[in-house]
Amino acid sequence: MEWPKELLEIFEDPLLDGVRPKPKAPTADDRLVTKLEEVTKWVEEHNGELPKKSGGFKEKLLVASLEALRRQANDGLRQYDRLHLLD
């Protein structure tokens, strides 16, 4: 399909330079993967130790996230589990 010349000229207008499509909203699975990556990063930064409930505020949040991830673990999420935290 060939675009009409008039339409192509509209797209070349400098007023449209900053116009971009709206980014896709993250899915529930995307959010789970992001949480798993946060926990994984924390574990790596703390020499393989899992977050503890007795730790600081952020550490307590990570404990809660890890517990929730373990309850919701599925094959799709396990593929991102490099440290086998979901087992």
PDB file of N, CA, C and O in Angstrom:
ATOM      1  N   MET A   1       0.837  -1.175   0.000  1.00  0.00           N
ATOM      2  CA  MET A   1       0.000   0.000   0.000  1.00  0.00           C
ATOM      3  C   MET A   1       0.882   1.238   0.000  1.00  0.00           C
ATOM      4  O   MET A   1       1.818   1.343   0.792  1.00  0.00           O
ATOM      5  N   GLU A   2       0.592   2.135  -0.854  1.00  0.00           N
ATOM      6  CA  GLU A   2       1.352   3.386  -0.945  1.00  0.00           C
ATOM      7  C   GLU A   2       0.560   4.494  -0.271  1.00  0.00           C
ATOM      8  O   GLU A   2      -0.639   4.641  -0.505  1.00  0.00           O
ATOM      9  N   TRP A   3       1.242   5.279   0.575  1.00  0.00           N
ATOM     10  CA  TRP A   3       0.596   6.370   1.298  1.00  0.00           C
ATOM     11  C   TRP A   3       0.412   7.570   0.370  1.00  0.00           C
ATOM     12  O   TRP A   3       1.293   7.867  -0.437  1.00  0.00           O
ATOM     13  N   PRO A   4      -0.709   8.252   0.477  1.00  0.00           N
ATOM     14  CA  PRO A   4      -0.917   9.463  -0.330  1.00  0.00           C
ATOM     15  C   PRO A   4       0.111  10.535   0.050  1.00  0.00           C
ATOM     16  O   PRO A   4       0.516  10.643   1.207  1.00  0.00           O
ATOM     17  N   LYS A   5       0.515  11.311  -0.932  1.00  0.00           N
ATOM     18  CA  LYS A   5       1.519  12.358  -0.741  1.00  0.00           C
ATOM     19  C   LYS A   5       1.106  13.348   0.348  1.00  0.00           C
ATOM     20  O   LYS A   5       1.942  13.785   1.139  1.00  0.00           O
ATOM     21  N   GLU A   6      -0.165  13.700   0.389  1.00  0.00           N
ATOM     22  CA  GLU A   6      -0.653  14.664   1.383  1.00  0.00           C
ATOM     23  C   GLU A   6      -0.483  14.137   2.803  1.00  0.00           C
ATOM     24  O   GLU A   6      -0.135  14.888   3.715  1.00  0.00           O
ATOM     25  N   LEU A   7      -0.724  12.870   2.981  1.00  0.00           N
ATOM     26  CA  LEU A   7      -0.584  12.270   4.296  1.00  0.00           C
ATOM     27  C   LEU A   7       0.885  12.232   4.721  1.00  0.00           C
ATOM     28  O   LEU A   7       1.206  12.515   5.875  1.00  0.00           O
ATOM     29  N   LEU A   8       1.755  11.891   3.809  1.00  0.00           N
ATOM     30  CA  LEU A   8       3.186  11.870   4.115  1.00  0.00           C
ATOM     31  C   LEU A   8       3.692  13.259   4.491  1.00  0.00           C
ATOM     32  O   LEU A   8       4.544  13.392   5.370  1.00  0.00           O
ATOM     33  N   GLU A   9       3.184  14.270   3.846  1.00  0.00           N
ATOM     34  CA  GLU A   9       3.581  15.648   4.178  1.00  0.00           C
ATOM     35  C   GLU A   9       3.133  16.029   5.588  1.00  0.00           C
ATOM     36  O   GLU A   9       3.843  16.742   6.298  1.00  0.00           O
ATOM     37  N   ILE A  10       1.970  15.560   5.985  1.00  0.00           N
ATOM     38  CA  ILE A  10       1.484  15.835   7.343  1.00  0.00           C
ATOM     39  C   ILE A  10       2.441  15.242   8.369  1.00  0.00           C
ATOM     40  O   ILE A  10       2.763  15.895   9.361  1.00  0.00           O
ATOM     41  N   PHE A  11       2.898  14.016   8.144  1.00  0.00           N
ATOM     42  CA  PHE A  11       3.806  13.362   9.090  1.00  0.00           C
ATOM     43  C   PHE A  11       5.170  14.053   9.154  1.00  0.00           C
ATOM     44  O   PHE A  11       5.879  13.906  10.150  1.00  0.00           O
ATOM     45  N   GLU A  12       5.543  14.786   8.139  1.00  0.00           N
ATOM     46  CA  GLU A  12       6.824  15.488   8.122  1.00  0.00           C
ATOM     47  C   GLU A  12       6.744  16.855   8.804  1.00  0.00           C
ATOM     48  O   GLU A  12       7.765  17.530   8.940  1.00  0.00           O
ATOM     49  N   ASP A  13       5.574  17.266   9.227  1.00  0.00           N
ATOM     50  CA  ASP A  13       5.389  18.555   9.889  1.00  0.00           C
ATOM     51  C   ASP A  13       6.181  18.587  11.200  1.00  0.00           C
ATOM     52  O   ASP A  13       6.056  17.672  12.013  1.00  0.00           O
ATOM     53  N   PRO A  14       6.999  19.634  11.416  1.00  0.00           N
ATOM     54  CA  PRO A  14       7.802  19.727  12.650  1.00  0.00           C
ATOM     55  C   PRO A  14       6.951  19.757  13.926  1.00  0.00           C
ATOM     56  O   PRO A  14       7.451  19.413  14.997  1.00  0.00           O
ATOM     57  N   LEU A  15       5.710  20.149  13.837  1.00  0.00           N
ATOM     58  CA  LEU A  15       4.846  20.151  15.016  1.00  0.00           C
ATOM     59  C   LEU A  15       4.575  18.743  15.542  1.00  0.00           C
ATOM     60  O   LEU A  15       4.194  18.568  16.699  1.00  0.00           O
ATOM     61  N   LEU A  16       4.770  17.760  14.698  1.00  0.00           N
ATOM     62  CA  LEU A  16       4.523  16.369  15.103  1.00  0.00           C
ATOM     63  C   LEU A  16       5.792  15.652  15.557  1.00  0.00           C
ATOM     64  O   LEU A  16       5.756  14.446  15.802  1.00  0.00           O
ATOM     65  N   ASP A  17       6.908  16.361  15.674  1.00  0.00           N
ATOM     66  CA  ASP A  17       8.172  15.719  16.057  1.00  0.00           C
ATOM     67  C   ASP A  17       8.084  14.991  17.392  1.00  0.00           C
ATOM     68  O   ASP A  17       8.616  13.889  17.525  1.00  0.00           O
ATOM     69  N   GLY A  18       7.427  15.581  18.378  1.00  0.00           N
ATOM     70  CA  GLY A  18       7.366  14.973  19.703  1.00  0.00           C
ATOM     71  C   GLY A  18       6.216  14.008  19.905  1.00  0.00           C
ATOM     72  O   GLY A  18       6.052  13.463  20.997  1.00  0.00           O
ATOM     73  N   VAL A  19       5.425  13.790  18.886  1.00  0.00           N
ATOM     74  CA  VAL A  19       4.258  12.924  19.020  1.00  0.00           C
ATOM     75  C   VAL A  19       4.703  11.470  18.913  1.00  0.00           C
ATOM     76  O   VAL A  19       5.301  11.049  17.923  1.00  0.00           O
ATOM     77  N   ARG A  20       4.391  10.724  19.962  1.00  0.00           N
ATOM     78  CA  ARG A  20       4.743   9.301  19.998  1.00  0.00           C
ATOM     79  C   ARG A  20       3.531   8.524  20.498  1.00  0.00           C
ATOM     80  O   ARG A  20       2.683   9.073  21.201  1.00  0.00           O
ATOM     81  N   PRO A  21       3.453   7.263  20.141  1.00  0.00           N
ATOM     82  CA  PRO A  21       2.334   6.463  20.653  1.00  0.00           C
ATOM     83  C   PRO A  21       2.434   6.312  22.170  1.00  0.00           C
ATOM     84  O   PRO A  21       3.528   6.303  22.734  1.00  0.00           O
ATOM     85  N   LYS A  22       1.305   6.196  22.802  1.00  0.00           N
ATOM     86  CA  LYS A  22       1.256   6.006  24.250  1.00  0.00           C
ATOM     87  C   LYS A  22       1.886   4.657  24.594  1.00  0.00           C
ATOM     88  O   LYS A  22       1.567   3.648  23.965  1.00  0.00           O
ATOM     89  N   PRO A  23       2.782   4.630  25.590  1.00  0.00           N
ATOM     90  CA  PRO A  23       3.414   3.345  25.934  1.00  0.00           C
ATOM     91  C   PRO A  23       2.375   2.358  26.468  1.00  0.00           C
ATOM     92  O   PRO A  23       1.390   2.735  27.104  1.00  0.00           O
ATOM     93  N   LYS A  24       2.628   1.110  26.191  1.00  0.00           N
ATOM     94  CA  LYS A  24       1.736   0.048  26.623  1.00  0.00           C
ATOM     95  C   LYS A  24       1.825  -0.107  28.142  1.00  0.00           C
ATOM     96  O   LYS A  24       2.920  -0.147  28.704  1.00  0.00           O
ATOM     97  N   ALA A  25       0.688  -0.193  28.792  1.00  0.00           N
ATOM     98  CA  ALA A  25       0.653  -0.369  30.248  1.00  0.00           C
ATOM     99  C   ALA A  25       1.181  -1.759  30.601  1.00  0.00           C
ATOM    100  O   ALA A  25       0.890  -2.729  29.901  1.00  0.00           O
ATOM    101  N   PRO A  26       1.958  -1.859  31.687  1.00  0.00           N
ATOM    102  CA  PRO A  26       2.484  -3.177  32.068  1.00  0.00           C
ATOM    103  C   PRO A  26       1.349  -4.114  32.486  1.00  0.00           C
ATOM    104  O   PRO A  26       0.371  -3.696  33.105  1.00  0.00           O
ATOM    105  N   THR A  27       1.504  -5.364  32.139  1.00  0.00           N
ATOM    106  CA  THR A  27       0.519  -6.375  32.503  1.00  0.00           C
ATOM    107  C   THR A  27       0.797  -6.865  33.924  1.00  0.00           C
ATOM    108  O   THR A  27       1.820  -6.522  34.517  1.00  0.00           O
ATOM    109  N   ALA A  28      -0.105  -7.654  34.454  1.00  0.00           N
ATOM    110  CA  ALA A  28       0.089  -8.238  35.781  1.00  0.00           C
ATOM    111  C   ALA A  28       1.349  -9.106  35.791  1.00  0.00           C
ATOM    112  O   ALA A  28       2.099  -9.104  36.767  1.00  0.00           O
ATOM    113  N   ASP A  29       1.579  -9.844  34.708  1.00  0.00           N
ATOM    114  CA  ASP A  29       2.784 -10.673  34.624  1.00  0.00           C
ATOM    115  C   ASP A  29       4.044  -9.815  34.591  1.00  0.00           C
ATOM    116  O   ASP A  29       5.056 -10.173  35.194  1.00  0.00           O
ATOM    117  N   ASP A  30       3.988  -8.687  33.891  1.00  0.00           N
ATOM    118  CA  ASP A  30       5.135  -7.777  33.853  1.00  0.00           C
ATOM    119  C   ASP A  30       5.477  -7.282  35.256  1.00  0.00           C
ATOM    120  O   ASP A  30       6.649  -7.185  35.619  1.00  0.00           O
ATOM    121  N   ARG A  31       4.448  -6.969  36.041  1.00  0.00           N
ATOM    122  CA  ARG A  31       4.677  -6.484  37.405  1.00  0.00           C
ATOM    123  C   ARG A  31       5.283  -7.575  38.282  1.00  0.00           C
ATOM    124  O   ARG A  31       6.141  -7.292  39.117  1.00  0.00           O
ATOM    125  N   LEU A  32       4.844  -8.822  38.099  1.00  0.00           N
ATOM    126  CA  LEU A  32       5.414  -9.933  38.862  1.00  0.00           C
ATOM    127  C   LEU A  32       6.886 -10.124  38.528  1.00  0.00           C
ATOM    128  O   LEU A  32       7.709 -10.337  39.418  1.00  0.00           O
ATOM    129  N   VAL A  33       7.211 -10.048  37.253  1.00  0.00           N
ATOM    130  CA  VAL A  33       8.612 -10.193  36.830  1.00  0.00           C
ATOM    131  C   VAL A  33       9.457  -9.064  37.412  1.00  0.00           C
ATOM    132  O   VAL A  33      10.582  -9.300  37.852  1.00  0.00           O
ATOM    133  N   THR A  34       8.931  -7.852  37.419  1.00  0.00           N
ATOM    134  CA  THR A  34       9.650  -6.713  37.982  1.00  0.00           C
ATOM    135  C   THR A  34       9.917  -6.929  39.466  1.00  0.00           C
ATOM    136  O   THR A  34      11.019  -6.652  39.938  1.00  0.00           O
ATOM    137  N   LYS A  35       8.933  -7.415  40.207  1.00  0.00           N
ATOM    138  CA  LYS A  35       9.114  -7.699  41.636  1.00  0.00           C
ATOM    139  C   LYS A  35      10.167  -8.778  41.839  1.00  0.00           C
ATOM    140  O   LYS A  35      11.012  -8.663  42.726  1.00  0.00           O
ATOM    141  N   LEU A  36      10.120  -9.828  41.020  1.00  0.00           N
ATOM    142  CA  LEU A  36      11.114 -10.900  41.136  1.00  0.00           C
ATOM    143  C   LEU A  36      12.510 -10.358  40.859  1.00  0.00           C
ATOM    144  O   LEU A  36      13.464 -10.743  41.535  1.00  0.00           O
ATOM    145  N   GLU A  37      12.642  -9.482  39.890  1.00  0.00           N
ATOM    146  CA  GLU A  37      13.941  -8.885  39.585  1.00  0.00           C
ATOM    147  C   GLU A  37      14.438  -8.021  40.745  1.00  0.00           C
ATOM    148  O   GLU A  37      15.637  -7.994  41.023  1.00  0.00           O
ATOM    149  N   GLU A  38      13.524  -7.311  41.428  1.00  0.00           N
ATOM    150  CA  GLU A  38      13.915  -6.511  42.591  1.00  0.00           C
ATOM    151  C   GLU A  38      14.449  -7.396  43.713  1.00  0.00           C
ATOM    152  O   GLU A  38      15.471  -7.081  44.323  1.00  0.00           O
ATOM    153  N   VAL A  39      13.756  -8.506  43.985  1.00  0.00           N
ATOM    154  CA  VAL A  39      14.206  -9.428  45.029  1.00  0.00           C
ATOM    155  C   VAL A  39      15.543 -10.057  44.631  1.00  0.00           C
ATOM    156  O   VAL A  39      16.452 -10.167  45.454  1.00  0.00           O
ATOM    157  N   THR A  40      15.655 -10.464  43.378  1.00  0.00           N
ATOM    158  CA  THR A  40      16.897 -11.062  42.887  1.00  0.00           C
ATOM    159  C   THR A  40      18.067 -10.102  43.047  1.00  0.00           C
ATOM    160  O   THR A  40      19.141 -10.501  43.496  1.00  0.00           O
ATOM    161  N   LYS A  41      17.869  -8.860  42.688  1.00  0.00           N
ATOM    162  CA  LYS A  41      18.927  -7.855  42.814  1.00  0.00           C
ATOM    163  C   LYS A  41      19.340  -7.694  44.276  1.00  0.00           C
ATOM    164  O   LYS A  41      20.531  -7.605  44.573  1.00  0.00           O
ATOM    165  N   TRP A  42      18.382  -7.656  45.181  1.00  0.00           N
ATOM    166  CA  TRP A  42      18.677  -7.511  46.604  1.00  0.00           C
ATOM    167  C   TRP A  42      19.504  -8.700  47.092  1.00  0.00           C
ATOM    168  O   TRP A  42      20.498  -8.523  47.797  1.00  0.00           O
ATOM    169  N   VAL A  43      19.089  -9.914  46.713  1.00  0.00           N
ATOM    170  CA  VAL A  43      19.802 -11.123  47.132  1.00  0.00           C
ATOM    171  C   VAL A  43      21.234 -11.104  46.599  1.00  0.00           C
ATOM    172  O   VAL A  43      22.167 -11.454  47.322  1.00  0.00           O
ATOM    173  N   GLU A  44      21.411 -10.703  45.356  1.00  0.00           N
ATOM    174  CA  GLU A  44      22.757 -10.631  44.779  1.00  0.00           C
ATOM    175  C   GLU A  44      23.621  -9.605  45.507  1.00  0.00           C
ATOM    176  O   GLU A  44      24.806  -9.843  45.741  1.00  0.00           O
ATOM    177  N   GLU A  45      23.033  -8.469  45.865  1.00  0.00           N
ATOM    178  CA  GLU A  45      23.785  -7.421  46.560  1.00  0.00           C
ATOM    179  C   GLU A  45      24.123  -7.795  48.000  1.00  0.00           C
ATOM    180  O   GLU A  45      25.013  -7.194  48.601  1.00  0.00           O
ATOM    181  N   HIS A  46      23.419  -8.786  48.561  1.00  0.00           N
ATOM    182  CA  HIS A  46      23.642  -9.207  49.945  1.00  0.00           C
ATOM    183  C   HIS A  46      24.213 -10.621  50.008  1.00  0.00           C
ATOM    184  O   HIS A  46      23.885 -11.402  50.901  1.00  0.00           O
ATOM    185  N   ASN A  47      25.068 -10.928  49.047  1.00  0.00           N
ATOM    186  CA  ASN A  47      25.832 -12.188  49.030  1.00  0.00           C
ATOM    187  C   ASN A  47      24.970 -13.436  49.184  1.00  0.00           C
ATOM    188  O   ASN A  47      25.333 -14.360  49.913  1.00  0.00           O
ATOM    189  N   GLY A  48      23.844 -13.461  48.506  1.00  0.00           N
ATOM    190  CA  GLY A  48      23.002 -14.650  48.470  1.00  0.00           C
ATOM    191  C   GLY A  48      22.036 -14.791  49.629  1.00  0.00           C
ATOM    192  O   GLY A  48      21.292 -15.770  49.683  1.00  0.00           O
ATOM    193  N   GLU A  49      22.020 -13.852  50.552  1.00  0.00           N
ATOM    194  CA  GLU A  49      21.095 -13.935  51.683  1.00  0.00           C
ATOM    195  C   GLU A  49      19.708 -13.436  51.281  1.00  0.00           C
ATOM    196  O   GLU A  49      19.569 -12.419  50.601  1.00  0.00           O
ATOM    197  N   LEU A  50      18.696 -14.167  51.714  1.00  0.00           N
ATOM    198  CA  LEU A  50      17.322 -13.748  51.456  1.00  0.00           C
ATOM    199  C   LEU A  50      16.950 -12.606  52.398  1.00  0.00           C
ATOM    200  O   LEU A  50      17.493 -12.509  53.498  1.00  0.00           O
ATOM    201  N   PRO A  51      16.036 -11.747  51.976  1.00  0.00           N
ATOM    202  CA  PRO A  51      15.587 -10.687  52.885  1.00  0.00           C
ATOM    203  C   PRO A  51      14.900 -11.295  54.105  1.00  0.00           C
ATOM    204  O   PRO A  51      14.290 -12.361  54.020  1.00  0.00           O
ATOM    205  N   LYS A  52      15.008 -10.597  55.252  1.00  0.00           N
ATOM    206  CA  LYS A  52      14.441 -11.096  56.506  1.00  0.00           C
ATOM    207  C   LYS A  52      13.334 -10.179  57.003  1.00  0.00           C
ATOM    208  O   LYS A  52      13.356  -8.971  56.765  1.00  0.00           O
ATOM    209  N   LYS A  53      12.363 -10.772  57.701  1.00  0.00           N
ATOM    210  CA  LYS A  53      11.267  -9.997  58.268  1.00  0.00           C
ATOM    211  C   LYS A  53      11.750  -9.048  59.360  1.00  0.00           C
ATOM    212  O   LYS A  53      11.077  -8.067  59.676  1.00  0.00           O
ATOM    213  N   SER A  54      12.895  -9.334  59.926  1.00  0.00           N
ATOM    214  CA  SER A  54      13.435  -8.498  61.006  1.00  0.00           C
ATOM    215  C   SER A  54      14.263  -7.331  60.475  1.00  0.00           C
ATOM    216  O   SER A  54      14.765  -6.523  61.255  1.00  0.00           O
ATOM    217  N   GLY A  55      14.408  -7.239  59.167  1.00  0.00           N
ATOM    218  CA  GLY A  55      15.217  -6.187  58.561  1.00  0.00           C
ATOM    219  C   GLY A  55      14.482  -4.861  58.495  1.00  0.00           C
ATOM    220  O   GLY A  55      13.433  -4.675  59.112  1.00  0.00           O
ATOM    221  N   GLY A  56      15.056  -3.948  57.733  1.00  0.00           N
ATOM    222  CA  GLY A  56      14.471  -2.624  57.557  1.00  0.00           C
ATOM    223  C   GLY A  56      13.197  -2.672  56.729  1.00  0.00           C
ATOM    224  O   GLY A  56      12.753  -3.735  56.295  1.00  0.00           O
ATOM    225  N   PHE A  57      12.623  -1.499  56.524  1.00  0.00           N
ATOM    226  CA  PHE A  57      11.344  -1.394  55.831  1.00  0.00           C
ATOM    227  C   PHE A  57      11.400  -2.004  54.434  1.00  0.00           C
ATOM    228  O   PHE A  57      10.529  -2.792  54.065  1.00  0.00           O
ATOM    229  N   LYS A  58      12.417  -1.647  53.658  1.00  0.00           N
ATOM    230  CA  LYS A  58      12.524  -2.174  52.294  1.00  0.00           C
ATOM    231  C   LYS A  58      12.686  -3.692  52.309  1.00  0.00           C
ATOM    232  O   LYS A  58      12.108  -4.397  51.482  1.00  0.00           O
ATOM    233  N   GLU A  59      13.480  -4.183  53.259  1.00  0.00           N
ATOM    234  CA  GLU A  59      13.701  -5.622  53.356  1.00  0.00           C
ATOM    235  C   GLU A  59      12.392  -6.343  53.693  1.00  0.00           C
ATOM    236  O   GLU A  59      12.124  -7.421  53.162  1.00  0.00           O
ATOM    237  N   LYS A  60      11.588  -5.761  54.562  1.00  0.00           N
ATOM    238  CA  LYS A  60      10.291  -6.356  54.903  1.00  0.00           C
ATOM    239  C   LYS A  60       9.370  -6.388  53.687  1.00  0.00           C
ATOM    240  O   LYS A  60       8.640  -7.357  53.480  1.00  0.00           O
ATOM    241  N   LEU A  61       9.406  -5.328  52.888  1.00  0.00           N
ATOM    242  CA  LEU A  61       8.602  -5.310  51.657  1.00  0.00           C
ATOM    243  C   LEU A  61       9.045  -6.411  50.696  1.00  0.00           C
ATOM    244  O   LEU A  61       8.219  -7.045  50.040  1.00  0.00           O
ATOM    245  N   LEU A  62      10.350  -6.629  50.621  1.00  0.00           N
ATOM    246  CA  LEU A  62      10.860  -7.672  49.733  1.00  0.00           C
ATOM    247  C   LEU A  62      10.459  -9.059  50.221  1.00  0.00           C
ATOM    248  O   LEU A  62      10.172  -9.942  49.413  1.00  0.00           O
ATOM    249  N   VAL A  63      10.437  -9.258  51.542  1.00  0.00           N
ATOM    250  CA  VAL A  63       9.985 -10.539  52.100  1.00  0.00           C
ATOM    251  C   VAL A  63       8.532 -10.784  51.686  1.00  0.00           C
ATOM    252  O   VAL A  63       8.187 -11.872  51.225  1.00  0.00           O
ATOM    253  N   ALA A  64       7.692  -9.770  51.853  1.00  0.00           N
ATOM    254  CA  ALA A  64       6.284  -9.904  51.484  1.00  0.00           C
ATOM    255  C   ALA A  64       6.134 -10.171  49.982  1.00  0.00           C
ATOM    256  O   ALA A  64       5.307 -10.985  49.571  1.00  0.00           O
ATOM    257  N   SER A  65       6.929  -9.489  49.180  1.00  0.00           N
ATOM    258  CA  SER A  65       6.881  -9.701  47.724  1.00  0.00           C
ATOM    259  C   SER A  65       7.292 -11.124  47.376  1.00  0.00           C
ATOM    260  O   SER A  65       6.644 -11.777  46.559  1.00  0.00           O
ATOM    261  N   LEU A  66       8.365 -11.606  47.993  1.00  0.00           N
ATOM    262  CA  LEU A  66       8.852 -12.955  47.700  1.00  0.00           C
ATOM    263  C   LEU A  66       7.811 -13.999  48.104  1.00  0.00           C
ATOM    264  O   LEU A  66       7.586 -14.965  47.375  1.00  0.00           O
ATOM    265  N   GLU A  67       7.181 -13.811  49.253  1.00  0.00           N
ATOM    266  CA  GLU A  67       6.139 -14.761  49.683  1.00  0.00           C
ATOM    267  C   GLU A  67       4.977 -14.771  48.698  1.00  0.00           C
ATOM    268  O   GLU A  67       4.457 -15.836  48.363  1.00  0.00           O
ATOM    269  N   ALA A  68       4.569 -13.606  48.237  1.00  0.00           N
ATOM    270  CA  ALA A  68       3.480 -13.525  47.261  1.00  0.00           C
ATOM    271  C   ALA A  68       3.892 -14.155  45.930  1.00  0.00           C
ATOM    272  O   ALA A  68       3.097 -14.847  45.295  1.00  0.00           O
ATOM    273  N   LEU A  69       5.113 -13.918  45.518  1.00  0.00           N
ATOM    274  CA  LEU A  69       5.604 -14.501  44.264  1.00  0.00           C
ATOM    275  C   LEU A  69       5.624 -16.019  44.347  1.00  0.00           C
ATOM    276  O   LEU A  69       5.282 -16.699  43.380  1.00  0.00           O
ATOM    277  N   ARG A  70       6.020 -16.551  45.488  1.00  0.00           N
ATOM    278  CA  ARG A  70       6.061 -18.007  45.648  1.00  0.00           C
ATOM    279  C   ARG A  70       4.665 -18.609  45.551  1.00  0.00           C
ATOM    280  O   ARG A  70       4.494 -19.700  45.008  1.00  0.00           O
ATOM    281  N   ARG A  71       3.658 -17.896  46.081  1.00  0.00           N
ATOM    282  CA  ARG A  71       2.273 -18.396  45.995  1.00  0.00           C
ATOM    283  C   ARG A  71       1.758 -18.353  44.554  1.00  0.00           C
ATOM    284  O   ARG A  71       0.961 -19.201  44.151  1.00  0.00           O
ATOM    285  N   GLN A  72       2.213 -17.368  43.787  1.00  0.00           N
ATOM    286  CA  GLN A  72       1.705 -17.173  42.425  1.00  0.00           C
ATOM    287  C   GLN A  72       2.622 -17.749  41.352  1.00  0.00           C
ATOM    288  O   GLN A  72       2.366 -17.583  40.159  1.00  0.00           O
ATOM    289  N   ALA A  73       3.679 -18.419  41.768  1.00  0.00           N
ATOM    290  CA  ALA A  73       4.681 -18.902  40.815  1.00  0.00           C
ATOM    291  C   ALA A  73       4.056 -19.811  39.764  1.00  0.00           C
ATOM    292  O   ALA A  73       3.250 -20.690  40.070  1.00  0.00           O
ATOM    293  N   ASN A  74       4.448 -19.574  38.529  1.00  0.00           N
ATOM    294  CA  ASN A  74       4.031 -20.417  37.415  1.00  0.00           C
ATOM    295  C   ASN A  74       5.231 -20.566  36.480  1.00  0.00           C
ATOM    296  O   ASN A  74       6.278 -19.959  36.703  1.00  0.00           O
ATOM    297  N   ASP A  75       5.075 -21.363  35.448  1.00  0.00           N
ATOM    298  CA  ASP A  75       6.198 -21.604  34.536  1.00  0.00           C
ATOM    299  C   ASP A  75       6.672 -20.323  33.871  1.00  0.00           C
ATOM    300  O   ASP A  75       7.869 -20.155  33.642  1.00  0.00           O
ATOM    301  N   GLY A  76       5.754 -19.420  33.558  1.00  0.00           N
ATOM    302  CA  GLY A  76       6.129 -18.162  32.928  1.00  0.00           C
ATOM    303  C   GLY A  76       7.013 -17.321  33.819  1.00  0.00           C
ATOM    304  O   GLY A  76       7.947 -16.675  33.342  1.00  0.00           O
ATOM    305  N   LEU A  77       6.730 -17.321  35.111  1.00  0.00           N
ATOM    306  CA  LEU A  77       7.523 -16.549  36.062  1.00  0.00           C
ATOM    307  C   LEU A  77       8.829 -17.264  36.394  1.00  0.00           C
ATOM    308  O   LEU A  77       9.862 -16.621  36.579  1.00  0.00           O
ATOM    309  N   ARG A  78       8.783 -18.576  36.470  1.00  0.00           N
ATOM    310  CA  ARG A  78       9.983 -19.347  36.828  1.00  0.00           C
ATOM    311  C   ARG A  78      11.124 -19.185  35.812  1.00  0.00           C
ATOM    312  O   ARG A  78      12.294 -19.351  36.158  1.00  0.00           O
ATOM    313  N   GLN A  79      10.787 -18.867  34.582  1.00  0.00           N
ATOM    314  CA  GLN A  79      11.839 -18.696  33.581  1.00  0.00           C
ATOM    315  C   GLN A  79      12.732 -17.493  33.885  1.00  0.00           C
ATOM    316  O   GLN A  79      13.844 -17.402  33.366  1.00  0.00           O
ATOM    317  N   TYR A  80      12.252 -16.567  34.722  1.00  0.00           N
ATOM    318  CA  TYR A  80      13.040 -15.397  35.105  1.00  0.00           C
ATOM    319  C   TYR A  80      13.738 -15.587  36.448  1.00  0.00           C
ATOM    320  O   TYR A  80      14.465 -14.700  36.895  1.00  0.00           O
ATOM    321  N   ASP A  81      13.530 -16.714  37.085  1.00  0.00           N
ATOM    322  CA  ASP A  81      14.060 -16.987  38.422  1.00  0.00           C
ATOM    323  C   ASP A  81      15.466 -17.589  38.338  1.00  0.00           C
ATOM    324  O   ASP A  81      15.640 -18.802  38.458  1.00  0.00           O
ATOM    325  N   ARG A  82      16.467 -16.722  38.131  1.00  0.00           N
ATOM    326  CA  ARG A  82      17.851 -17.163  37.958  1.00  0.00           C
ATOM    327  C   ARG A  82      18.427 -17.788  39.232  1.00  0.00           C
ATOM    328  O   ARG A  82      19.282 -18.670  39.153  1.00  0.00           O
ATOM    329  N   LEU A  83      17.970 -17.343  40.393  1.00  0.00           N
ATOM    330  CA  LEU A  83      18.536 -17.801  41.657  1.00  0.00           C
ATOM    331  C   LEU A  83      17.670 -18.856  42.346  1.00  0.00           C
ATOM    332  O   LEU A  83      17.953 -19.248  43.478  1.00  0.00           O
ATOM    333  N   HIS A  84      16.628 -19.311  41.672  1.00  0.00           N
ATOM    334  CA  HIS A  84      15.706 -20.323  42.210  1.00  0.00           C
ATOM    335  C   HIS A  84      15.101 -19.867  43.532  1.00  0.00           C
ATOM    336  O   HIS A  84      15.040 -20.636  44.492  1.00  0.00           O
ATOM    337  N   LEU A  85      14.660 -18.628  43.577  1.00  0.00           N
ATOM    338  CA  LEU A  85      14.060 -18.057  44.784  1.00  0.00           C
ATOM    339  C   LEU A  85      12.629 -18.527  44.979  1.00  0.00           C
ATOM    340  O   LEU A  85      12.104 -18.458  46.090  1.00  0.00           O
ATOM    341  N   LEU A  86      11.997 -18.999  43.928  1.00  0.00           N
ATOM    342  CA  LEU A  86      10.595 -19.396  44.003  1.00  0.00           C
ATOM    343  C   LEU A  86      10.400 -20.822  44.501  1.00  0.00           C
ATOM    344  O   LEU A  86       9.270 -21.249  44.739  1.00  0.00           O
ATOM    345  N   ASP A  87      11.488 -21.556  44.659  1.00  0.00           N
ATOM    346  CA  ASP A  87      11.392 -22.965  45.113  1.00  0.00           C
ATOM    347  C   ASP A  87      11.264 -23.049  46.605  1.00  0.00           C
ATOM    348  O   ASP A  87      11.172 -24.146  47.156  1.00  0.00           O
TER     349      ASP A  87
END
